[in-house]
């Protein structure tokens, strides 16, 4: 788990493969949308990793912004295992 976007990007640049990343909207220094944008602009990860934006902010325009930037789904906090499982199913990670 990375606490800052810069740490997560450094892990990705080391070549570690991930199928899905849970991205918090509120991170120190760089917000979740900026992180999603950075991942989607990386030639290696831009389409391979699925991104789920996680936040406690319930504003439709922010959800739209996250999805438009490249997040595959949006998950509201607090969430349950079942809610996460539903989102993973929606993005094709679980049958």
ChimeraX attribute file (.defattr): number of C-alpha atoms within 10 A of each C-alpha:
attribute: neighborCount
match mode: 1-to-1
recipient: residues
	/A:1	8
	/A:2	12
	/A:3	10
	/A:4	17
	/A:5	22
	/A:6	15
	/A:7	12
	/A:8	16
	/A:9	15
	/A:10	12
	/A:11	14
	/A:12	16
	/A:13	13
	/A:14	8
	/A:15	10
	/A:16	8
	/A:17	13
	/A:18	11
	/A:19	10
	/A:20	15
	/A:21	16
	/A:22	18
	/A:23	23
	/A:24	20
	/A:25	22
	/A:26	16
	/A:27	17
	/A:28	11
	/A:29	10
	/A:30	13
	/A:31	15
	/A:32	24
	/A:33	23
	/A:34	16
	/A:35	23
	/A:36	25
	/A:37	16
	/A:38	16
	/A:39	23
	/A:40	20
	/A:41	13
	/A:42	13
	/A:43	9
	/A:44	14
	/A:45	18
	/A:46	15
	/A:47	13
	/A:48	14
	/A:49	17
	/A:50	23
	/A:51	23
	/A:52	26
	/A:53	22
	/A:54	22
	/A:55	20
	/A:56	13
	/A:57	13
	/A:58	11
	/A:59	8
	/A:60	9
	/A:61	9
	/A:62	15
	/A:63	20
	/A:64	13
	/A:65	12
	/A:66	24
	/A:67	18
	/A:68	12
	/A:69	16
	/A:70	23
	/A:71	26
	/A:72	19
	/A:73	18
	/A:74	21
	/A:75	21
	/A:76	15
	/A:77	13
	/A:78	9
	/A:79	12
	/A:80	10
	/A:81	8
	/A:82	9
	/A:83	14
	/A:84	16
	/A:85	13
	/A:86	16
	/A:87	18
	/A:88	18
	/A:89	12
	/A:90	13
	/A:91	15
	/A:92	10
	/A:93	13
	/A:94	10
	/A:95	9
